C-alpha cells in the first residue's frame, strides 16, 4: 500500500463488507441507476452532454449533471470544456473509468439477458404471497370471536 493510499484509508485494507470502507462509496457511485448507463454510453467514446442525455433514456438534466460530476470527482470521467462560442463540453472515460465501465456493462448485459427469469420469479413470488395471505385469512375466519366472552354472540343475548 503506497503512502498516499495508506494516509487516505487510515491504513485499513479495503473491505467492502466493513461499514467504514471507502469502497462502499465507490461501489454506490459506480452502480447507481444512471452511472451504469452513462458509463456504458461512454464506452463508445467521447460524448457531449446533450448526446448523453439522448442516449440515456429517462434521465433528467439535473440527474445527468449530478451523475457526471460524481463520476468526474471519482476519477472515472474526464470533463473537457472548450472556450468556444457556443460553449462545448466533452465527456470521456479515464482509464479507471473504462475499467469500471466494462465491469458494470457486463452486469447490465447479464440483467438484460435474464429479464424473463427475473419476471417469472417475481410472478411466482407474488402468487405465493397471495396464496399465503388467502390461507391466513381463511384460518382467521374459522376461529372463535376474540372479543367478549367465548361462546356468546349478540343474537344469544
N, C-alpha and C positions, 0 to 999 in steps of 0.2 A: 504494500500500500504506500503510494507516494505521500510526501509530507503534506501537500495541499489537501488531498482527499482525507487523510487522517485528521487534519485540522477541521475540515468541514463536517465530518461524520462523528467527531469526538472519539475517533479511534475504534469505533464499532464496525464490525464486519456487516455488510448488507444482509438483512434477513427480512424478507417481505412479510413474514408472519409476526415479526416484532412490531408492536404498536407504535414505536418511536422511529422506525426505519424510514429513511427518506425515500426509499424505493417505492413506498406506497403512494407517495405524491406523484412520482414519475409514472407509475402504473395508472393512476387515476387520470392523469393528463393524456397519456397516450391512448387509453382505451375509452375515453369519453365518446359519447354518441357522435359528435361532429368531428372530433380529432381523427377517428378511424377513417372517416370518409374523406376528410381533407388530405390526410397523409396518402391515402390511396390515389387520389387525383394527382397529387404532386409527384407520385412515382412516374407519371408520364412525362414530367418535365416542368419547366417554369410556367407559371400562370399569373395573370393579373387578377385582382380582387373580383372584378365582375365575371371573369371566366370561372373562377372557383365557385362563385355564388350560383351560376347557372348549372355547373356540373354537380353540385351537391344539392340535390332536390330537397326543398323544405327548410333550409337553413335561413334564418333571418340575417340581415346585415350585422346587427348587434352581436349575435352569437358567432357569426363567422369572424368578425373582428376580434372578439374575445378569444376565440379558439386560436387564431393565428398569433395573437400576442402571447398567449401562454406557450404555444409551441416554439415561438421565437425565443422567449425567456429561457426555455429548457434546452436551447441549442439544437433544436430539431428542424427548424425552418429558418431560412435566410430571407430577410426582407431588404430589397434593394429599391431605394427611392431615387428617381432621376429628376433633376432640376430642369424640367421642360414644361412647356405650356401646350396642352393641359398636363397636369402632373401625372406622372407614371410611376407605379409601384409594382414590382415583380416579386413573386414568392417562389422559392425553390427549397428543396431539401438539402440539408447539410449531410455529410457522410453519416453522422449519427442518426439523423432523421431518416435517411434512406434505409438504414438497418432496421430501425423501429417500424417504418412503413411496410417493409417486406414481411415482418412478423405479423402485424395486425391485418395486413391484406390477406395473408394465409388464413387467419382466423375468420375474417369476413367471408372469404370464399367458402370455407367449411360451413359457416352458418347458412349461406345461400343454398348450398347443396343438401343441407339437412332440414330445410323448412318442412317438407312433407312429414318427416318423422316427428319433429317437434310439435307440429299442429295435431298430429294423430295422438301424441302423448297428452297434449293439453285437453283434447276432446275426451279421451279416456278418463283423465283425472276429473274433469267436470262431471262426467256421467257417474263416476264412482262417488263423488261428493254428493250429488243429487240423490243417489240411492241410499247413501248413509243417512242423509237428512230425512228422507221419507221413512226409513226404518225407525229412526229415533222418534219421529212424530207419531208413528203408529204405536210404538211401545208406550209412549206417554199417554196417548188417548185411551189405552186399555187399563190404565192404573186407576185406583180408587181416588176420589177427590181429596186434595191435600188440605183444603181449608175446612174448618168446622169439625164436628165430631164424625168419626168413622161410621159409615153405615147409614147416616141420616141425610136425607135430602130435603129440599124445600117442600116438595109435594107430600112428604110423610108427616109434616107438622100439623 
